[in-house]
């Protein structure tokens, strides 16, 4: 177990190192560089540009800038925003809870609904329900997330008035019930694509499991169909879904970015779009690295869980 964790942590560290180099290089290779927002402004003089470069350390070689930034990132000093001078760490960490709330709730909802639909579709294979869920999954996977978000706002917020069109809380309220009311639409929209994928994966996995000899043996022993389905079929079918959850974290992070923008949800996705328009590179790099860490740790956790629940997977590298 210790060797397994050390190997995975080393691989994760190398991967994050590569992501940081590529991201930092792209920021500096962009037209105009990190100070494009200033250099393209005719009211900013060349002397002003030089003073800004010295202030943010941009007058030094790129490799020196990178190592200073990387060292500060590891030590907790993420630098300062180009606009307003606020600490980047405070800006990003202030938005993280909202994003984690949206992603965590969507993940839980997608898991419950997706597994339930997929299991029922496997039990009733080739039925009307099976075909209907297959068509629904294809539609959900074919259309972009922002389209579902706009559609949800139009019908449920503007037309019916059941839910707020955006934001996290109402002005002057902020109660738990009010927050849950604002959470419904973005969570449903973000979870929709995950439900479509997980329902199909669960169906395929359950069909394979239900045709195995150990399931037939359990049925022959007189065990009730519901116990066979839950204790034998579903338990074995959930193992590959754990790995799938880790692999789908990038999809979840990207979907959260789009969903937060559509619903004005005050998380990192909305922050990313905001600072992207102003090219606030210190904040952009922090968001990139936080997202990369979430994805890498999620995949690491999925590997560990799969290794623990599946005896065929060994907790060491061959």
N, C-alpha and C positions, 0 to 999 in steps of 0.2 A: 504493500500500500504506500509506504513512504517513497519507494523508488518510483512508483507510478506518479505520485503527486509532484515529485521533484522534476521528473522528465516533462510533465505537462506544464509546470510552471516555467521551466526554462524555455520551452517552445513558445509559450504565451509571451514571455518577456522579449524574445527575438522578434516575434510577430508585431508586438506593439512598437518596438524600436524601428522596424521597417515602416510601419504606418506613420510614425512621427516624422521620419526622414522624408517620405514621399509627400506628406501633407505640408511640411515646412517648405520643401522645394517648390511645390505648386503655388504656394502663397507668394513666393518671391519671383516666380517665373510669370505670374499673371501680368497682363499689360499694365504698365505704370508702377508695378511693385506694390508693396504694402502702403505706400503713401499716395496711391493714385487719386484718392479722393481729394487730396490737397494739390497735387501737381496739375490736375485738370481744372482747378479753380483759378480763373484769371485774376482774382483779387489777392491771391496768395503769392508773395514775391519769392524770388530765389533765396533771399536771406532767411525768410521764414521757413522755407523747406529745410535749409541746412540746420537751423536751430531745432526743428522738430526731429531731424535725424539724430542729432546729438542727444536730445532729450530721451528718445526711445532706444538709443544704442544702435540705430540703423546705419551709422557711419562706419561700423566695424565690418570685417569680412563675414560672409554668410556663415561659414563654419563656426566662427566665434559666436555669432548670434545664436546659432542652433544649440551649441553646448551650454550657453548661458541660459537659454530658454528651457532646455531639457533638465538642467540641474535645478532650476527654480521650480519646474513642474513637479519633480520628485520630492523636493523639500517643502512644497506647499506654497511657494511664492509663484503664482501663475502670471505675474505681471499686472499691467494696468491697461485699461481700455484706452484706445486712441481718442475716444470721444467722452469727455466728462472726467477722465482720470480715475474712475472707480476701480477698485481691485477686481480683477477678472474672477478670482475664486468666489468672491461674494456674489457677483452677478450670476454665475453658473449655478452655484449651490442653492441660491434662492429659487431657481426654477426647477431644480431636480425633483422635489417632492411632488409637484403637479404632474410631471412627466411619468414618474414611477407609479403614481396613483392611476393614471390613465392606462399605462401599459399593463400593470399588474391586474387591474380589474378586467381589462379586455382579454388578457391571457387566461384568467380563471373562467370567464364566461365562455370563451371559445372552447376551452378544454371540456367543460361540462356539456355544452350543447353539441359540439362536434362529435364527441365520443358517443353520446346518446343517439344522435341521428345515424351515425355510422353503424353502431351495433344493431339498431332496429332495421336498417337497410340490409344488413347481412343476414339477419334472421328471416326477413321477408324478401329475400333476393328475387329479382324479376317480377316484383309486384308493382302496383301503381305507385306506392310510396317510394320504392327504390328508384324507379324511373324519374319521379318528380324531384327527388333530392339530387339525382345526377344532373338533371337539367338546371336546377337552381344553383348547384355548385359551379357548373360551367359558366353560367351567367355572371355569378359573383367573381369568378376568376378572370373573366374577359373584360370587365368594365373597371375603370380606374377608381381609386378610393375617393378622390375629390368629387367625382360625379355622384357617388352614393351620398356623400356629405351634403352636397348642394340639394340633392333630391330630398334628403331627410329634413333639411331646414325648410324647404318649400312646403312640404306636406305637413309635417308635424309641428313646426314652429310658426310658419307664416299662415298657412291655411287653417289648420285645426287649433293652433295655439296651445297644444298640450305641453310643449317643452320650450325652454329658452333657446334662442337662435345661436347664442355664443356666450363666451365668458365662463368663469368658474363660480362666481357668486353674484347675487343681485345686490345692487347698491342699497346699503342700509340694512342688509340682512346677514348673510354669512352663516346661518345655522346649518346643522348637519343635513337636515331635510332639504334645504335649499341647495347645498352642494351636490347632494345625490340627484336632485332634479336636473341640475346642469350637466351632470356626468352621464346621464342616460344616452343621449344621442351620440356624442363622440365615442363612447365605449362600444355601442352597437355597431357603428360604422367601422371602427378599427378592428373589431372582432369578426366582422363579416367574412373577410377573405380567409382568416384562420379557420373559421368554422367550415368553410367550403373545403379547404384542404384536409383538415383533420377528419372530417366526416368520410371523405373518400379513402384516406389512408386506413382509418379504422375499419371501414367496410371490407377492404381488401385483406387486411390482416385477420379480421374475424372470420372471414370465409375460409382462409387457409387453416386457421386454428381449428375451426369446427369440423373440418374434414380429417383431422389427425386421429390416429389410432387411440390415443389416451382419452380423447373426448368420447369416442364410440364406446370405449371400455367403461367410462363413467356412466354413460347412458344405460349400458347393459347391466350395470349393478343396481339400477333402479333409482339412481339419484334424480331428483326433480329437475326438469328442464331449466328452471330459473337458477338453481344452484350450479348446474353444469355451465350455464352461460356466464355467470358472474365469477365463480371460483376457479373455473378451468379456462374457459374461452377468453373472457375479458382480461383476466389477470395476465395471461400470456401475450395477448394482443397489445397490451399497453407498453410493453418493453420497447419496441421500436418507436413508439410515439414519444418516449422520453428523449431519445436521440433527435427525433424530428423537432421537438420543441427548442432544443439548443440550436439546430441549424436554421430555424425560422426567426431567430432573434434579429438578424439584420432586416428581415421583412417587417418585423414588428417595430423596430426603431424607425425605419423609413416611413412606414404607415403612420406612426405617431407624429412625425414631422408634418406630413400632409394634413392629417386630421386636426392637429393643433392650429394650423394655419386657417383651415376652413372654419373652425368653430371658435377662433380667437381664444384658444385655451392657453393660459399663461405658463407654458412649459418651455423646454429647451428647443422644441421644434419651432415655435413662434419666435423665440429669441434668435435662432439661427437665421431665419428669413429676415429679421430686422437688421441684424448686424451684417448680413451678406450684402444688403443694399448700400451700406455705408463702408464696407470693406474694413470692418474692425477686426483685423487679423488676430490679435491676441485672444479675443473672445471666440473667434471661429476655430482656432487651433485647440482651445480648451474644450469646446463642444465636440470637436472631432475625436479628441483623445478620450473623453468621458464615454462617448458612444462606443469607441473601439474597446475600452475596458469592459463595458457592460456586455458586449457581444462575446469577447474572449472568455470572460468569467462564466457567462451563461453556457457556453460550449464546454468549458471545463467541468462545470457542475453536472451537465448532462452526461458527460463521459463517466464521471464518478458514479452517478446514480445507475446508469446502465450496467456498469461493471459490478455493482453491488447486488442488483436484482436479477441479473442474468448469469447463472453459473458457467455458461459457456465462454464468457469474457473474463480474461485473467487480468489482475491488477498489476501487471508489469509488462514491459515491452519484450517481445521475443527477440 
